[in-house]
Amino acid sequence: MVIFIYVLLGIGVLFNGLGSFALLRFPDVFTRLHGATKCTTFGSIFTILATVAYGFWGVARGIQGDLTLAIHALLALIALLLTNPTGAHAIARGARRSGVLPKRAVVDAYEGYKFEEEE
Amino acid sequence: MLRSLTTGLGALVIYLILTMESGSLGLWSLEELIVGAVLALGVGLIAGRVLGKGEADYKKLLNPRRWALFLVYLVGPFFFAMFRANLDVAYRVITGRIKPGIIKISPGLKSDLAASLLGNSITLTPGTLTVDIDKENNFYIHWINVRNPQPSPEEVCGRFPRWARRIAE
C-alpha cells in the first residue's frame, strides 16, 4: 500500500514538474498556459489520489479522522477541476483582448474579430 | 426562485460533506446542521439576485440522470482524453515541436451550460485552449498543433460536443 501511494505521488510530481518546465520552454502566453493547465491539473489529480488512498488506508486500519481527510481531498479535486480551466480561459481571453498576439502562429481566426462591450 | 433553490441546495450539500464526522446526529452535530442550513439559505438568497438568466439551465442541474451521465463522461472519455493530452504536451515540451494558432469552430450548442462544459473540457484535453466564446456560441480555440486552418469541430475536440449536448442540452 505504501508503495502504491509512492507511485501515485511520483506520477503527480513528474507531471507537475513537466508543467513548470513548459512555462520556461514555450514562447508565449498561450502555449505556456497549455503546460500550466493540463500538466498541473493532471499532476495534482495524482497527488490528491495519493492522499485519498492514504485516507482510506487509515480508515481500513481504524484511525479516527482519516475519512475526513479523504473526503476533503476529493472536494479539493472537484474544485480544482472546475476552476483551473476557467482561470486559464480567463487569462487567455484577457491576454488576447488586450492585444497579445500568439507567437509563431500559422493562423489567427481571432484577427479582425469585433467584440461588443458587455454591459 | 429556481436559481436560489439550486444554488442553496448545492451549498448545503458541500457544507455537509465538509463537516462530516463532526457529531452524533447521523454523521453531523446539531450546531453544524444549523449553521449549514443558515448559510445555505443566505447563499441561495444572494445567488437569486446575482446570478444571470437561464432558468432552464438550473432545472437541468436538479436532474439526477444528467449527473449520472456527467460522472460517466468524467471517468470515461474525459479522463482518457486528459491522459492523452498530458503525454502530448510532455512530448511537445521535450521536443519543442509546436505549430500554434487560433482557430474558430461552431459546435452549434444552444445552452450556456453546455457551452461552459465544452469550454472547460476543451481546455483540459489534447493541445487545445478555449480563448473566447461569442454570442452565437462559436468557440475561438488556441490549438498548439494546427493541422487544418478551418477545421470541423470533430477534428479539434472529437466527440465532446456530442457529450456536452447529451449532458447539458
Interface residues (C-beta under 8 A of the other chain):
Chain A: F15 L18 F21 A22 R25 F26 P27 D28 F30 T31 L33 H34 G35 T37 K38 C39 T41 F42 G65 L67 T68 I71 H72 L75 L81 L82 N84 P85 T86 A88 H89 A92 R93 R96 R97 P102 K103 R104 A105 V106 V107 D108 A109 Y110 Y113 F115 E116
Chain B: I14 I17 L18 M20 E21 M82 F83 A85 N86 V89 A90 V93 G96 I98 K99 P100 G101 I102 I103 K104 G119 N120 S121 T123 L124 G127 L129 T130 V131 D132 D134 K135 Y140 H142 I144 V146 P149
